[in-house]
Amino acid sequence: MIAEIVTRQARPVLSIFSLFAALLLVIMSPNPAASYEMLIGTGPSGSFSFHSGKLLCRIFTKHDQEMTCSLSESTDPIDNLTNVQGGSLDLALVDSLLLEEAAAGRGPFQYLDISYDRIRVVSPLYEVPLTLLVSNDAELSTVDQLPGKRINVGPFGSPQNYLFKLFMQAQGWTEKMFPVVAELPSSMSQDTFAFRQGDVQVLVHRGVHPDNVVTQLMKDTQASLIGFANQGMVDLVTSTPSLSRQEIGKATYPSLTGTLSTFGTTMTLVASADTDDETIRSLVTALEQNTQSLQTMHSSLAAFTVDKKPEWFGSIKAHRAVAE
């Protein structure tokens, strides 16, 4: 009986001790809440922007093991920019032309009652050239010979459509100088079908290289790729801070006989000015330590470096932790 009483009295003591030990273990163990999530806005799944976002997540989480990283896909780059400004996204990949227009309140931003004054550049990532895919019967070897040809400039409102029309203005060209100015999209291969059928002789193309669609068209139709290298391009790039002169190497496509000179925009990693300095420093360090790895991932990333300029594309400031 005495043994039974002692045993019964000891049980609560053991239970309290176990609870105290468990609590102490929780307090001393790493706290999962100490980790933080990085959310990056990109283009839709399958786009090079989305692919680049996955590469960035891999680099950032390898550098900082307390970080988790995920992507937020969007077909509307303005949404990504707005969500960075508002704090719903930590980072986003945004085109330099869109950044310039947002800062100036031009183009699609002239009707938006939103200020993008908190957007800051972390690092430019890769170039996005504008080129011309030319059919073999067009008798066209330079951009100056383009008037008189049937051309597809891409859907209204698309970046390639807008950039080509900027180039037309720099050249002093009008649509009356072209027998056909189509605005066919790439969805359901509408543009490439028209090209294969001969309805258009020239496709305005915007994107990274090599491009599988361009490669296949060049192989199937003996089409050629040319750039926008002339004085009009130089004048346009000089007057538009978000544009730059760009090159596509000879080895990119078998039919190129030399380096192709053209112009284009730059896909850029941006954050909010409100993002804390320590986080941005960690991201920049991760990019610096993995520069060589990034350069070998794709030919469009081959020229990547971390450039700590204080200002980009005319008036877009770098984040203070980058430019310090």
Contacts in CASP RR format, 6 or more apart in sequence:
PFRMAT RR
TARGET T0000
AUTHOR 0000-0000-0000
METHOD contacts of the structure
MODEL  1
MIAEIVTRQARPVLSIFSLFAALLLVIMSPNPAASYEMLIGTGPSGSFSF
HSGKLLCRIFTKHDQEMTCSLSESTDPIDNLTNVQGGSLDLALVDSLLLE
EAAAGRGPFQYLDISYDRIRVVSPLYEVPLTLLVSNDAELSTVDQLPGKR
INVGPFGSPQNYLFKLFMQAQGWTEKMFPVVAELPSSMSQDTFAFRQGDV
QVLVHRGVHPDNVVTQLMKDTQASLIGFANQGMVDLVTSTPSLSRQEIGK
ATYPSLTGTLSTFGTTMTLVASADTDDETIRSLVTALEQNTQSLQTMHSS
LAAFTVDKKPEWFGSIKAHRAVAE
34 66 0 8 1.000
35 66 0 8 1.000
35 67 0 8 1.000
35 68 0 8 1.000
36 66 0 8 1.000
36 67 0 8 1.000
36 68 0 8 1.000
37 67 0 8 1.000
37 68 0 8 1.000
37 69 0 8 1.000
37 70 0 8 1.000
37 90 0 8 1.000
38 57 0 8 1.000
38 60 0 8 1.000
38 67 0 8 1.000
38 68 0 8 1.000
38 69 0 8 1.000
38 70 0 8 1.000
38 90 0 8 1.000
38 91 0 8 1.000
39 69 0 8 1.000
39 70 0 8 1.000
39 71 0 8 1.000
39 72 0 8 1.000
39 88 0 8 1.000
39 89 0 8 1.000
39 90 0 8 1.000
39 91 0 8 1.000
40 53 0 8 1.000
40 56 0 8 1.000
40 57 0 8 1.000
40 69 0 8 1.000
40 70 0 8 1.000
40 71 0 8 1.000
40 72 0 8 1.000
40 89 0 8 1.000
40 90 0 8 1.000
40 91 0 8 1.000
40 92 0 8 1.000
40 93 0 8 1.000
41 53 0 8 1.000
41 71 0 8 1.000
41 72 0 8 1.000
41 73 0 8 1.000
41 74 0 8 1.000
41 80 0 8 1.000
41 83 0 8 1.000
41 84 0 8 1.000
41 89 0 8 1.000
41 91 0 8 1.000
41 92 0 8 1.000
41 93 0 8 1.000
42 49 0 8 1.000
42 50 0 8 1.000
42 52 0 8 1.000
42 53 0 8 1.000
42 71 0 8 1.000
42 72 0 8 1.000
42 73 0 8 1.000
42 74 0 8 1.000
42 80 0 8 1.000
42 92 0 8 1.000
42 93 0 8 1.000
43 49 0 8 1.000
43 50 0 8 1.000
43 73 0 8 1.000
43 74 0 8 1.000
43 75 0 8 1.000
43 77 0 8 1.000
43 80 0 8 1.000
43 93 0 8 1.000
44 50 0 8 1.000
44 73 0 8 1.000
44 74 0 8 1.000
44 75 0 8 1.000
45 73 0 8 1.000
48 126 0 8 1.000
48 207 0 8 1.000
48 208 0 8 1.000
48 298 0 8 1.000
48 300 0 8 1.000
49 93 0 8 1.000
49 267 0 8 1.000
50 71 0 8 1.000
50 73 0 8 1.000
51 298 0 8 1.000
52 93 0 8 1.000
52 125 0 8 1.000
52 126 0 8 1.000
52 267 0 8 1.000
52 301 0 8 1.000
53 71 0 8 1.000
53 93 0 8 1.000
54 71 0 8 1.000
55 294 0 8 1.000
55 297 0 8 1.000
56 69 0 8 1.000
56 91 0 8 1.000
56 269 0 8 1.000
57 69 0 8 1.000
57 70 0 8 1.000
57 71 0 8 1.000
59 286 0 8 1.000
59 287 0 8 1.000
59 290 0 8 1.000
59 293 0 8 1.000
59 294 0 8 1.000
60 67 0 8 1.000
60 69 0 8 1.000
60 282 0 8 1.000
60 283 0 8 1.000
60 286 0 8 1.000
61 67 0 8 1.000
61 68 0 8 1.000
61 69 0 8 1.000
62 286 0 8 1.000
62 290 0 8 1.000
63 282 0 8 1.000
63 285 0 8 1.000
63 286 0 8 1.000
63 289 0 8 1.000
63 290 0 8 1.000
64 282 0 8 1.000
64 286 0 8 1.000
72 80 0 8 1.000
72 83 0 8 1.000
72 89 0 8 1.000
74 80 0 8 1.000
77 94 0 8 1.000
77 95 0 8 1.000
77 98 0 8 1.000
78 98 0 8 1.000
78 108 0 8 1.000
78 109 0 8 1.000
78 112 0 8 1.000
80 89 0 8 1.000
80 92 0 8 1.000
80 93 0 8 1.000
80 94 0 8 1.000
81 92 0 8 1.000
81 94 0 8 1.000
81 98 0 8 1.000
81 99 0 8 1.000
81 102 0 8 1.000
81 116 0 8 1.000
81 119 0 8 1.000
81 270 0 8 1.000
82 114 0 8 1.000
82 116 0 8 1.000
83 89 0 8 1.000
83 92 0 8 1.000
84 90 0 8 1.000
84 91 0 8 1.000
84 92 0 8 1.000
84 94 0 8 1.000
84 119 0 8 1.000
84 270 0 8 1.000
84 271 0 8 1.000
84 272 0 8 1.000
85 114 0 8 1.000
85 115 0 8 1.000
85 116 0 8 1.000
85 118 0 8 1.000
85 119 0 8 1.000
85 272 0 8 1.000
86 118 0 8 1.000
86 272 0 8 1.000
87 272 0 8 1.000
87 274 0 8 1.000
90 271 0 8 1.000
90 272 0 8 1.000
90 275 0 8 1.000
90 279 0 8 1.000
91 122 0 8 1.000
91 269 0 8 1.000
91 270 0 8 1.000
91 271 0 8 1.000
91 283 0 8 1.000
92 269 0 8 1.000
92 270 0 8 1.000
93 125 0 8 1.000
93 267 0 8 1.000
93 268 0 8 1.000
93 269 0 8 1.000
93 270 0 8 1.000
94 267 0 8 1.000
94 268 0 8 1.000
94 270 0 8 1.000
95 128 0 8 1.000
95 159 0 8 1.000
95 265 0 8 1.000
95 266 0 8 1.000
95 267 0 8 1.000
95 268 0 8 1.000
96 124 0 8 1.000
96 242 0 8 1.000
96 243 0 8 1.000
96 244 0 8 1.000
96 265 0 8 1.000
96 266 0 8 1.000
96 267 0 8 1.000
96 268 0 8 1.000
96 312 0 8 1.000
96 313 0 8 1.000
97 159 0 8 1.000
97 162 0 8 1.000
97 163 0 8 1.000
97 240 0 8 1.000
97 242 0 8 1.000
97 243 0 8 1.000
97 265 0 8 1.000
99 119 0 8 1.000
99 121 0 8 1.000
99 242 0 8 1.000
99 268 0 8 1.000
99 270 0 8 1.000
99 312 0 8 1.000
99 313 0 8 1.000
99 316 0 8 1.000
100 106 0 8 1.000
100 240 0 8 1.000
100 241 0 8 1.000
100 242 0 8 1.000
100 313 0 8 1.000
100 314 0 8 1.000
100 315 0 8 1.000
100 316 0 8 1.000
101 107 0 8 1.000
101 108 0 8 1.000
101 109 0 8 1.000
101 242 0 8 1.000
102 109 0 8 1.000
102 116 0 8 1.000
102 119 0 8 1.000
103 116 0 8 1.000
103 117 0 8 1.000
103 119 0 8 1.000
103 313 0 8 1.000
103 314 0 8 1.000
103 315 0 8 1.000
103 316 0 8 1.000
104 315 0 8 1.000
105 112 0 8 1.000
109 116 0 8 1.000
118 272 0 8 1.000
118 273 0 8 1.000
118 274 0 8 1.000
119 270 0 8 1.000
119 272 0 8 1.000
119 273 0 8 1.000
119 316 0 8 1.000
120 270 0 8 1.000
120 271 0 8 1.000
120 272 0 8 1.000
120 273 0 8 1.000
120 275 0 8 1.000
120 316 0 8 1.000
120 317 0 8 1.000
120 318 0 8 1.000
120 319 0 8 1.000
120 320 0 8 1.000
120 322 0 8 1.000
121 268 0 8 1.000
121 269 0 8 1.000
121 270 0 8 1.000
121 312 0 8 1.000
121 316 0 8 1.000
121 317 0 8 1.000
121 318 0 8 1.000
121 319 0 8 1.000
121 322 0 8 1.000
122 268 0 8 1.000
122 269 0 8 1.000
122 270 0 8 1.000
122 271 0 8 1.000
122 280 0 8 1.000
122 283 0 8 1.000
122 284 0 8 1.000
122 318 0 8 1.000
122 319 0 8 1.000
122 322 0 8 1.000
123 268 0 8 1.000
123 269 0 8 1.000
123 284 0 8 1.000
123 287 0 8 1.000
123 306 0 8 1.000
123 307 0 8 1.000
123 322 0 8 1.000
124 266 0 8 1.000
124 267 0 8 1.000
124 268 0 8 1.000
124 269 0 8 1.000
124 307 0 8 1.000
124 312 0 8 1.000
125 266 0 8 1.000
125 267 0 8 1.000
125 268 0 8 1.000
125 269 0 8 1.000
125 301 0 8 1.000
125 304 0 8 1.000
126 208 0 8 1.000
126 266 0 8 1.000
126 267 0 8 1.000
126 298 0 8 1.000
126 300 0 8 1.000
126 301 0 8 1.000
126 303 0 8 1.000
126 304 0 8 1.000
127 208 0 8 1.000
127 244 0 8 1.000
127 246 0 8 1.000
127 264 0 8 1.000
127 265 0 8 1.000
127 266 0 8 1.000
127 267 0 8 1.000
127 300 0 8 1.000
127 303 0 8 1.000
128 159 0 8 1.000
128 206 0 8 1.000
128 207 0 8 1.000
128 208 0 8 1.000
128 264 0 8 1.000
128 265 0 8 1.000
128 266 0 8 1.000
128 267 0 8 1.000
129 206 0 8 1.000
129 207 0 8 1.000
129 208 0 8 1.000
129 209 0 8 1.000
129 227 0 8 1.000
129 246 0 8 1.000
129 248 0 8 1.000
129 262 0 8 1.000
129 263 0 8 1.000
129 264 0 8 1.000
130 160 0 8 1.000
130 163 0 8 1.000
130 164 0 8 1.000
130 167 0 8 1.000
130 204 0 8 1.000
130 205 0 8 1.000
130 206 0 8 1.000
130 227 0 8 1.000
130 228 0 8 1.000
130 262 0 8 1.000
130 263 0 8 1.000
130 264 0 8 1.000
131 204 0 8 1.000
131 205 0 8 1.000
131 206 0 8 1.000
131 209 0 8 1.000
131 225 0 8 1.000
131 226 0 8 1.000
131 227 0 8 1.000
131 228 0 8 1.000
131 248 0 8 1.000
131 260 0 8 1.000
131 262 0 8 1.000
132 140 0 8 1.000
132 143 0 8 1.000
132 146 0 8 1.000
132 202 0 8 1.000
132 203 0 8 1.000
132 204 0 8 1.000
132 205 0 8 1.000
132 225 0 8 1.000
132 226 0 8 1.000
132 227 0 8 1.000
132 228 0 8 1.000
133 195 0 8 1.000
133 202 0 8 1.000
133 203 0 8 1.000
133 205 0 8 1.000
133 214 0 8 1.000
133 217 0 8 1.000
133 218 0 8 1.000
133 223 0 8 1.000
133 224 0 8 1.000
133 225 0 8 1.000
134 140 0 8 1.000
134 201 0 8 1.000
134 202 0 8 1.000
134 223 0 8 1.000
134 224 0 8 1.000
134 225 0 8 1.000
134 226 0 8 1.000
135 195 0 8 1.000
135 198 0 8 1.000
135 201 0 8 1.000
135 202 0 8 1.000
135 221 0 8 1.000
135 223 0 8 1.000
136 221 0 8 1.000
136 222 0 8 1.000
136 223 0 8 1.000
136 224 0 8 1.000
137 201 0 8 1.000
138 149 0 8 1.000
138 201 0 8 1.000
138 202 0 8 1.000
139 145 0 8 1.000
140 146 0 8 1.000
140 149 0 8 1.000
140 201 0 8 1.000
140 202 0 8 1.000
140 226 0 8 1.000
141 224 0 8 1.000
141 226 0 8 1.000
142 226 0 8 1.000
142 229 0 8 1.000
142 230 0 8 1.000
143 226 0 8 1.000
143 227 0 8 1.000
143 228 0 8 1.000
143 229 0 8 1.000
143 230 0 8 1.000
143 233 0 8 1.000
144 230 0 8 1.000
146 173 0 8 1.000
146 178 0 8 1.000
146 202 0 8 1.000
147 173 0 8 1.000
147 177 0 8 1.000
147 178 0 8 1.000
148 177 0 8 1.000
148 178 0 8 1.000
148 179 0 8 1.000
149 178 0 8 1.000
149 179 0 8 1.000
149 201 0 8 1.000
149 202 0 8 1.000
150 178 0 8 1.000
150 179 0 8 1.000
150 180 0 8 1.000
150 182 0 8 1.000
150 198 0 8 1.000
150 199 0 8 1.000
150 200 0 8 1.000
150 201 0 8 1.000
150 202 0 8 1.000
151 178 0 8 1.000
151 180 0 8 1.000
151 181 0 8 1.000
151 182 0 8 1.000
151 200 0 8 1.000
151 201 0 8 1.000
151 202 0 8 1.000
151 203 0 8 1.000
151 204 0 8 1.000
152 182 0 8 1.000
152 183 0 8 1.000
152 184 0 8 1.000
152 191 0 8 1.000
152 194 0 8 1.000
152 195 0 8 1.000
152 200 0 8 1.000
152 202 0 8 1.000
152 203 0 8 1.000
152 204 0 8 1.000
153 160 0 8 1.000
153 161 0 8 1.000
153 164 0 8 1.000
153 165 0 8 1.000
153 181 0 8 1.000
153 182 0 8 1.000
153 183 0 8 1.000
153 204 0 8 1.000
154 160 0 8 1.000
154 161 0 8 1.000
154 182 0 8 1.000
154 183 0 8 1.000
154 184 0 8 1.000
154 185 0 8 1.000
154 186 0 8 1.000
154 191 0 8 1.000
154 204 0 8 1.000
155 161 0 8 1.000
155 183 0 8 1.000
155 184 0 8 1.000
155 185 0 8 1.000
156 183 0 8 1.000
158 185 0 8 1.000
158 206 0 8 1.000
159 206 0 8 1.000
159 265 0 8 1.000
160 204 0 8 1.000
160 205 0 8 1.000
160 206 0 8 1.000
161 183 0 8 1.000
161 204 0 8 1.000
163 206 0 8 1.000
163 243 0 8 1.000
163 264 0 8 1.000
163 265 0 8 1.000
164 204 0 8 1.000
166 236 0 8 1.000
166 240 0 8 1.000
167 228 0 8 1.000
167 232 0 8 1.000
167 233 0 8 1.000
167 236 0 8 1.000
168 174 0 8 1.000
168 175 0 8 1.000
170 232 0 8 1.000
170 233 0 8 1.000
170 235 0 8 1.000
170 236 0 8 1.000
171 232 0 8 1.000
175 181 0 8 1.000
180 199 0 8 1.000
180 200 0 8 1.000
182 191 0 8 1.000
182 194 0 8 1.000
182 199 0 8 1.000
182 200 0 8 1.000
184 190 0 8 1.000
184 191 0 8 1.000
184 194 0 8 1.000
184 200 0 8 1.000
185 191 0 8 1.000
186 192 0 8 1.000
186 213 0 8 1.000
191 200 0 8 1.000
191 203 0 8 1.000
192 203 0 8 1.000
192 213 0 8 1.000
192 217 0 8 1.000
194 200 0 8 1.000
195 201 0 8 1.000
195 203 0 8 1.000
195 217 0 8 1.000
195 221 0 8 1.000
195 223 0 8 1.000
196 217 0 8 1.000
196 220 0 8 1.000
196 221 0 8 1.000
205 211 0 8 1.000
205 214 0 8 1.000
205 225 0 8 1.000
206 264 0 8 1.000
208 298 0 8 1.000
208 299 0 8 1.000
208 300 0 8 1.000
209 248 0 8 1.000
209 252 0 8 1.000
209 253 0 8 1.000
209 299 0 8 1.000
209 300 0 8 1.000
210 252 0 8 1.000
210 253 0 8 1.000
210 299 0 8 1.000
214 225 0 8 1.000
214 253 0 8 1.000
215 253 0 8 1.000
217 223 0 8 1.000
218 224 0 8 1.000
218 225 0 8 1.000
218 253 0 8 1.000
218 254 0 8 1.000
218 255 0 8 1.000
224 255 0 8 1.000
225 248 0 8 1.000
225 253 0 8 1.000
225 255 0 8 1.000
225 256 0 8 1.000
225 260 0 8 1.000
226 260 0 8 1.000
227 260 0 8 1.000
227 261 0 8 1.000
227 262 0 8 1.000
228 262 0 8 1.000
228 263 0 8 1.000
229 261 0 8 1.000
229 262 0 8 1.000
233 245 0 8 1.000
233 262 0 8 1.000
233 263 0 8 1.000
234 245 0 8 1.000
236 243 0 8 1.000
236 263 0 8 1.000
237 243 0 8 1.000
237 244 0 8 1.000
237 245 0 8 1.000
237 263 0 8 1.000
241 313 0 8 1.000
241 314 0 8 1.000
241 315 0 8 1.000
242 265 0 8 1.000
242 266 0 8 1.000
242 313 0 8 1.000
242 314 0 8 1.000
243 263 0 8 1.000
243 264 0 8 1.000
243 265 0 8 1.000
244 263 0 8 1.000
244 264 0 8 1.000
244 265 0 8 1.000
244 266 0 8 1.000
245 261 0 8 1.000
245 262 0 8 1.000
245 263 0 8 1.000
246 261 0 8 1.000
246 262 0 8 1.000
246 263 0 8 1.000
246 264 0 8 1.000
247 259 0 8 1.000
247 260 0 8 1.000
247 261 0 8 1.000
247 262 0 8 1.000
248 256 0 8 1.000
248 259 0 8 1.000
248 260 0 8 1.000
248 262 0 8 1.000
249 256 0 8 1.000
249 258 0 8 1.000
249 259 0 8 1.000
249 260 0 8 1.000
250 256 0 8 1.000
250 257 0 8 1.000
250 258 0 8 1.000
250 259 0 8 1.000
250 260 0 8 1.000
252 260 0 8 1.000
252 299 0 8 1.000
266 313 0 8 1.000
268 312 0 8 1.000
268 313 0 8 1.000
271 280 0 8 1.000
271 319 0 8 1.000
273 317 0 8 1.000
273 319 0 8 1.000
273 320 0 8 1.000
275 319 0 8 1.000
277 320 0 8 1.000
277 321 0 8 1.000
277 324 0 8 1.000
278 321 0 8 1.000
280 319 0 8 1.000
280 321 0 8 1.000
280 322 0 8 1.000
281 321 0 8 1.000
284 306 0 8 1.000
284 308 0 8 1.000
284 321 0 8 1.000
284 322 0 8 1.000
287 294 0 8 1.000
287 306 0 8 1.000
288 306 0 8 1.000
291 304 0 8 1.000
291 305 0 8 1.000
291 306 0 8 1.000
294 301 0 8 1.000
294 304 0 8 1.000
295 301 0 8 1.000
295 302 0 8 1.000
295 303 0 8 1.000
295 304 0 8 1.000
296 302 0 8 1.000
308 318 0 8 1.000
308 322 0 8 1.000
308 323 0 8 1.000
309 318 0 8 1.000
309 323 0 8 1.000
310 317 0 8 1.000
310 318 0 8 1.000
310 323 0 8 1.000
311 317 0 8 1.000
311 318 0 8 1.000
312 318 0 8 1.000
317 323 0 8 1.000
END
